[in-house]
């Protein structure tokens, strides 16, 4: 037990940074829970049994990829097509994992659990912190809290089923984008190369949004990193 408490992950959850990071993460958790309720309700009202969105959220835990996979199933597609859609949309987390590899720690358990918690929101919240200690604490606190609240929201929405009516009328789809914008804004102060990358990525994402499934615009936005790379090489030349 003592060796577990000495791991970087447990230190992040019990250190002095816990209270302020929990406070700052609360908005992300709230948005996650609200959208989770929407996902659970949509899946069940579409005809899927309650256990499908619940188990998917525990095992897959992929946000927009879950929405897309359920959309494929409800449209008559098979599980293979649904899984392929989810894998495509969640491929962006491979790039995210590289950016937070040093945050997860070196232990196998920490890396395995941390990889499951990598999401747009968790990575953005961690990278917004000014030093390694705060980044590690922010990742684990926001990641574990987000996972718990998302799954509770999905369970509540699945159990409520059709009682919620049309979840689209509540504007729930705007919750996560608003939170992400708030998280990434501080990073834009780091320099013109970051702002150029963000501008290009945003433009590409907006351009392809009407024509591609949810989640793909995020993949397209990663092309903005090419501008940042060229800027970095010019500075070091």
C-alpha positions as CSV (number, residue, x, y, z in Angstrom):
1,X,0.0,0.0,0.0
2,X,2.8,2.4,0.9
3,X,4.6,1.8,-2.5
4,X,1.3,2.6,-4.3
5,X,1.0,5.9,-2.4
6,X,4.5,6.8,-3.4
7,X,3.8,6.5,-7.2
8,X,3.6,9.8,-9.2
9,X,0.0,9.1,-10.0
10,X,-1.1,8.8,-6.3
11,X,1.1,11.8,-5.4
12,X,-0.7,13.8,-8.0
13,X,-4.1,12.9,-6.5
14,X,-3.1,13.6,-2.9
15,X,-0.8,16.7,-3.2
16,X,-1.4,20.3,-2.5
17,X,-2.5,21.0,-6.1
18,X,-5.5,18.7,-5.8
19,X,-8.1,21.2,-4.5
20,X,-7.5,24.0,-7.1
21,X,-7.3,21.5,-10.0
22,X,-10.5,19.9,-8.9
23,X,-12.2,23.3,-8.8
24,X,-10.8,24.1,-12.3
25,X,-11.8,20.7,-13.7
26,X,-15.4,21.0,-12.4
27,X,-16.6,22.8,-15.6
28,X,-15.2,20.0,-17.8
29,X,-16.8,17.3,-15.6
30,X,-20.1,19.1,-15.8
31,X,-20.0,19.3,-19.6
32,X,-19.0,15.7,-19.8
33,X,-21.8,14.5,-17.6
34,X,-24.4,16.5,-19.6
35,X,-23.2,15.1,-22.9
36,X,-23.0,11.6,-21.4
37,X,-26.6,11.8,-20.5
38,X,-27.4,12.8,-24.1
39,X,-25.4,9.9,-25.4
40,X,-27.1,7.3,-23.1
41,X,-30.5,8.6,-24.0
42,X,-29.9,8.7,-27.7
43,X,-28.6,5.2,-27.8
44,X,-31.5,3.7,-25.8
45,X,-34.3,5.7,-27.5
46,X,-32.8,4.6,-30.9
47,X,-33.5,1.0,-29.9
48,X,-30.3,-0.2,-28.3
49,X,-30.5,-2.0,-24.9
50,X,-29.3,-0.1,-21.8
51,X,-26.1,-2.2,-21.4
52,X,-24.7,-1.2,-24.8
53,X,-24.0,2.5,-24.2
54,X,-23.0,1.7,-20.6
55,X,-20.4,-1.0,-21.5
56,X,-19.2,1.0,-24.5
57,X,-18.5,4.0,-22.2
58,X,-16.5,1.9,-19.7
59,X,-14.5,0.0,-22.3
60,X,-14.2,2.3,-25.3
61,X,-14.6,5.7,-23.6
62,X,-14.2,7.8,-26.7
63,X,-16.8,10.6,-26.8
64,X,-17.5,11.5,-30.4
65,X,-16.3,8.1,-31.6
66,X,-19.0,6.6,-29.4
67,X,-21.7,8.8,-30.9
68,X,-20.5,7.9,-34.4
69,X,-20.4,4.2,-33.7
70,X,-23.9,4.2,-32.2
71,X,-25.1,6.3,-35.2
72,X,-23.8,3.5,-37.5
73,X,-25.5,0.8,-35.5
74,X,-28.8,2.7,-35.4
75,X,-28.6,3.3,-39.2
76,X,-28.5,-0.4,-39.7
77,X,-24.7,-0.9,-40.0
78,X,-23.0,-3.9,-38.5
79,X,-20.6,-3.9,-35.5
80,X,-17.5,-4.1,-37.7
81,X,-18.5,-0.9,-39.5
82,X,-19.3,0.8,-36.2
83,X,-15.9,-0.3,-34.7
84,X,-14.1,0.9,-37.8
85,X,-15.8,4.3,-37.6
86,X,-14.9,4.6,-33.9
87,X,-11.2,3.7,-34.6
88,X,-10.9,6.2,-37.3
89,X,-12.3,9.0,-35.3
90,X,-10.3,8.1,-32.2
91,X,-7.0,7.9,-34.1
92,X,-6.2,11.4,-33.1
93,X,-5.6,10.2,-29.5
94,X,-2.4,8.5,-30.8
95,X,-0.9,12.0,-31.4
96,X,-2.3,13.2,-28.1
97,X,-0.6,10.3,-26.2
98,X,2.8,11.4,-27.5
99,X,2.3,14.9,-26.0
100,X,1.6,13.6,-22.5
101,X,3.8,10.5,-22.5
102,X,6.1,12.1,-19.8
103,X,3.0,13.0,-17.7
104,X,1.8,9.5,-17.3
105,X,4.8,8.1,-15.5
106,X,6.9,5.1,-16.2
107,X,5.0,2.3,-14.4
108,X,3.0,-0.1,-16.5
109,X,-0.2,0.3,-14.5
110,X,0.0,4.1,-14.7
111,X,0.7,4.0,-18.5
112,X,-2.1,1.5,-19.1
113,X,-4.6,3.5,-17.1
114,X,-3.4,6.8,-18.4
115,X,-3.7,5.7,-22.0
116,X,-7.4,4.9,-21.4
117,X,-7.9,8.4,-19.9
118,X,-6.4,10.3,-22.8
119,X,-9.1,12.6,-24.3
120,X,-9.2,16.0,-25.9
121,X,-10.3,17.6,-22.7
122,X,-7.8,15.9,-20.4
123,X,-4.8,16.5,-22.7
124,X,-5.8,20.2,-23.2
125,X,-6.2,20.7,-19.4
126,X,-2.9,19.1,-18.7
127,X,-0.9,21.0,-21.3
128,X,-2.4,24.3,-20.1
129,X,-0.5,23.9,-16.9
130,X,2.9,25.8,-16.4
131,X,5.1,23.1,-15.0
132,X,5.5,19.3,-15.1
133,X,4.1,18.7,-11.6
134,X,1.0,20.6,-12.3
135,X,0.6,18.9,-15.7
136,X,0.8,15.4,-14.1
137,X,-1.7,16.4,-11.4
138,X,-4.0,18.0,-13.9
139,X,-4.0,15.0,-16.1
140,X,-4.8,12.5,-13.4
141,X,-7.3,14.6,-11.6
142,X,-9.2,15.7,-14.7
143,X,-8.9,12.3,-16.4
144,X,-10.2,10.2,-13.5
145,X,-13.0,12.7,-12.7
146,X,-14.0,13.0,-16.4
147,X,-14.1,9.2,-16.7
148,X,-16.3,8.9,-13.6
149,X,-18.7,11.7,-14.5
150,X,-19.0,10.6,-18.1
151,X,-20.0,7.1,-17.2
152,X,-22.4,8.2,-14.6
153,X,-24.0,10.5,-17.1
154,X,-24.3,7.8,-19.7
155,X,-25.9,5.4,-17.2
156,X,-28.4,8.1,-16.1
157,X,-29.3,8.9,-19.7
158,X,-29.7,5.3,-20.7
159,X,-31.9,4.6,-17.7
160,X,-34.0,7.7,-18.4
161,X,-34.4,6.7,-22.0
162,X,-37.2,8.5,-23.9
163,X,-38.2,10.5,-20.9
164,X,-35.7,13.2,-21.9
165,X,-37.3,13.7,-25.4
166,X,-35.1,15.1,-28.2
167,X,-31.8,15.8,-26.5
168,X,-30.7,17.9,-29.5
169,X,-33.2,20.7,-28.5
170,X,-31.1,21.4,-25.3
171,X,-28.0,22.4,-27.3
172,X,-25.8,19.8,-25.6
173,X,-23.5,19.6,-28.6
174,X,-22.1,23.0,-27.7
175,X,-21.0,22.1,-24.2
176,X,-17.7,20.3,-25.0
177,X,-16.5,22.8,-27.8
178,X,-17.0,25.7,-25.4
179,X,-15.0,24.0,-22.7
180,X,-12.2,23.1,-25.1
181,X,-11.9,26.7,-26.4
182,X,-11.6,27.9,-22.8
183,X,-8.8,25.4,-22.1
184,X,-6.7,26.1,-25.2
185,X,-6.8,29.9,-25.2
186,X,-3.9,30.2,-22.7
187,X,-1.6,28.2,-25.0
188,X,-2.1,30.8,-27.7
189,X,0.0,33.3,-25.7
190,X,3.1,31.2,-26.2
191,X,4.1,32.7,-29.5
192,X,3.2,33.5,-33.1
193,X,4.0,29.9,-34.3
194,X,1.4,28.5,-31.9
195,X,-1.2,31.0,-33.1
196,X,-0.4,30.2,-36.8
197,X,-0.8,26.5,-36.2
198,X,-4.1,27.1,-34.3
199,X,-5.4,29.3,-37.1
200,X,-4.6,26.9,-39.8
201,X,-6.0,23.9,-37.9
202,X,-9.2,25.8,-37.0
203,X,-9.7,26.8,-40.7
204,X,-9.2,23.2,-41.9
205,X,-11.6,21.8,-39.3
206,X,-14.3,24.3,-40.1
207,X,-13.9,23.7,-43.8
208,X,-14.4,20.0,-43.7
209,X,-17.0,19.9,-40.9
210,X,-20.1,20.0,-43.3
211,X,-18.8,17.0,-45.3
212,X,-17.3,14.5,-42.8
213,X,-18.5,12.7,-39.6
214,X,-18.0,14.1,-36.2
215,X,-14.5,13.8,-34.9
216,X,-12.8,13.9,-38.4
217,X,-12.4,17.7,-38.3
218,X,-10.1,17.3,-35.2
219,X,-7.9,15.0,-37.3
220,X,-7.8,17.5,-40.1
221,X,-6.8,20.2,-37.6
222,X,-3.6,18.4,-36.7
223,X,-2.3,19.5,-40.1
224,X,-1.8,22.9,-38.4
225,X,1.3,21.4,-36.7
226,X,3.1,21.5,-40.0
227,X,3.2,25.3,-39.8
228,X,4.5,25.1,-36.2
229,X,7.3,22.7,-37.2
230,X,8.5,24.9,-40.0
231,X,8.5,27.9,-37.7
232,X,10.5,26.0,-35.1
233,X,13.1,25.0,-37.8
234,X,13.5,28.6,-39.0
235,X,14.1,29.8,-35.4
236,X,16.9,27.2,-34.8
237,X,18.5,27.6,-38.2
